[in-house]
Amino acid sequence: MIWVAFFSQTGSEIAEISRQVGRWPDYIITNDRPDHLRTIHPDIIGIDASTVVMSNKPTAEEYMDVLGLIGSKPSQTLITLHGWLRILPEQVIDQYPYIFNGHPGLITRYPELKGKDPQKKAWTLGLQTSGCVIHKVTAGVDEGPVIREKEIPIRSLTLDQLFASLHSTSVKLWVDFLKKNWL
């Protein structure tokens, strides 16, 4: 199985997951974003995996071209999304059966946490708990079947602590998911 990991922000989740599972993705794909919007994790910059930079808002054709360059069959390709701030085109979702997204909001309990910035939404709403999910990617935003989830208490956390707790929770979910199912 070829592992392709996408990120739009820092890639720190991919770096931490890779350390814990003892393997880097075969390909890491990011989008071209202005430097003032993010700093790529230094471990991502220095790894042996092939890193591909797509345009900031890739088209369906660009996705298919990049995934086609990988050279593996869709049925032999695991695609994971780690803070990928773009919606995958239906054409990609239909062709690649193993696409999973990590989401730092417990959408099974709080559907209002779907979409962008669920950590801030949970904090602003004053929720007692939140958590993370891994779900299969479908055409709807954060609509696919949830494969893994973990709820954590968040009420007494600062916003920075909330981000850190959800990051750690997400990494643990991914490590468990990847070790038990894919690696």
C-alpha positions in Angstrom: 0.0 0.0 0.0 1.3 3.4 -0.9 0.7 6.1 1.7 0.0 9.6 0.6 -0.5 12.3 3.2 -1.9 15.8 2.5 -1.5 18.9 4.7 -2.1 22.6 4.3 -0.8 24.0 7.5 2.5 22.9 9.2 2.6 19.1 8.7 3.4 18.7 12.4 0.7 16.0 12.8 2.3 14.0 9.9 5.7 14.3 11.6 4.5 13.1 14.9 2.5 10.2 13.5 5.4 9.1 11.4 7.7 9.1 14.4 5.3 6.9 16.4 4.5 4.4 13.6 8.1 4.3 12.5 7.3 5.1 8.9 7.0 8.2 6.8 4.3 8.5 4.1 5.6 7.6 0.6 4.4 11.0 -0.6 3.5 14.2 1.2 1.4 16.7 -0.7 0.8 20.3 0.4 -0.6 23.3 -1.3 1.3 26.5 -2.1 0.5 29.0 0.6 2.1 32.4 1.4 4.9 32.1 4.0 3.1 34.4 6.4 0.2 31.8 6.7 2.3 28.9 7.9 5.7 27.5 8.7 6.3 23.9 7.6 7.5 21.6 10.3 11.3 21.1 9.9 11.0 17.3 9.9 8.8 17.5 6.8 11.4 19.5 5.0 14.2 17.1 5.8 12.6 13.7 5.0 13.2 11.3 2.2 9.6 11.0 1.1 8.7 12.8 -2.0 7.0 16.1 -1.2 4.8 17.6 -3.9 3.5 21.2 -3.8 0.2 21.8 -5.6 -1.3 25.2 -6.3 -3.1 26.8 -3.4 -6.6 25.9 -4.8 -5.9 22.7 -6.9 -8.3 21.7 -9.7 -9.6 18.2 -10.1 -7.2 17.8 -13.0 -4.3 18.9 -10.8 -5.2 16.3 -8.2 -5.5 13.6 -10.8 -2.2 14.5 -12.4 -0.4 14.5 -9.1 -1.9 11.3 -7.9 -1.3 9.8 -11.3 2.4 10.5 -11.0 2.6 8.4 -7.9 2.0 5.4 -10.1 0.1 3.2 -7.8 -3.4 1.9 -8.4 -6.1 3.7 -6.6 -7.0 0.5 -4.8 -3.4 0.3 -3.5 -3.2 3.9 -2.3 -4.0 5.1 1.2 -4.7 8.9 1.3 -4.8 10.7 4.6 -5.7 14.3 5.2 -4.0 16.2 8.1 -5.2 19.8 8.2 -5.8 19.7 4.4 -7.9 22.9 4.0 -9.3 22.0 0.6 -12.3 19.9 -0.5 -11.3 17.0 -2.6 -13.1 16.9 -5.9 -15.7 14.1 -6.3 -13.7 12.7 -9.2 -10.8 11.9 -6.8 -13.1 10.6 -4.1 -14.9 8.3 -6.6 -11.6 6.9 -7.9 -9.6 6.4 -4.7 -11.5 4.2 -2.2 -9.2 4.7 0.8 -9.2 8.4 1.7 -9.5 9.4 5.4 -9.6 12.8 7.1 -8.7 13.7 10.7 -10.9 16.3 12.2 -10.2 18.1 15.5 -13.9 18.4 16.5 -16.2 15.7 17.9 -18.7 15.9 15.1 -20.5 12.7 16.2 -21.7 14.6 19.3 -21.4 18.2 18.1 -22.3 18.4 14.4 -21.8 22.2 14.6 -18.1 21.5 14.7 -18.0 20.4 11.1 -16.0 22.6 8.8 -13.1 25.0 9.4 -11.7 25.9 12.9 -13.7 23.4 15.0 -11.3 24.0 17.9 -12.2 27.6 18.1 -15.9 26.8 17.7 -15.8 24.3 20.6 -14.0 26.9 22.8 -16.2 29.8 21.9 -19.3 27.6 22.5 -18.0 26.8 26.0 -18.4 23.0 25.4 -17.6 20.7 28.3 -16.1 18.2 25.9 -14.9 17.9 22.4 -12.5 15.5 20.7 -11.3 14.2 17.4 -12.5 11.9 14.7 -11.1 10.1 11.7 -13.7 9.7 9.0 -13.9 8.4 5.5 -13.9 11.2 3.0 -17.1 11.7 1.0 -18.3 14.6 -1.2 -19.8 16.4 1.8 -17.7 18.4 4.2 -16.9 16.2 7.2 -19.9 14.0 6.2 -18.3 10.6 5.7 -18.6 7.6 8.1 -16.6 8.0 11.3 -14.0 5.3 11.7 -12.4 6.4 15.0 -13.3 9.0 17.6 -12.1 10.1 21.0 -13.9 12.5 23.4 -11.9 14.6 25.8 -12.8 17.1 28.5 -12.0 20.7 27.4 -14.0 23.0 29.7 -11.1 24.2 31.9 -8.6 24.5 29.0 -7.2 27.7 27.5 -7.5 27.9 23.7 -3.8 27.0 23.4 -4.2 24.0 25.7 -7.3 23.0 23.7 -5.3 23.0 20.4 -2.5 21.0 22.0 -4.9 18.5 23.6 -6.8 17.9 20.3 -3.5 17.6 18.4 -2.3 14.9 20.8 -5.6 13.2 20.6 -5.6 13.2 16.8 -2.1 11.8 16.7 -3.1 8.9 19.0 -6.2 8.2 16.9 -4.1 8.1 13.6 -1.4 6.0 15.1 -3.9 3.4 16.3 -5.8 3.5 13.0 -2.7 3.2 10.8 -1.1 0.4 12.9 -4.2 -1.7 13.1 -5.4 -1.3 9.6 -2.7 -0.1 7.1 0.9 -0.4 8.2 
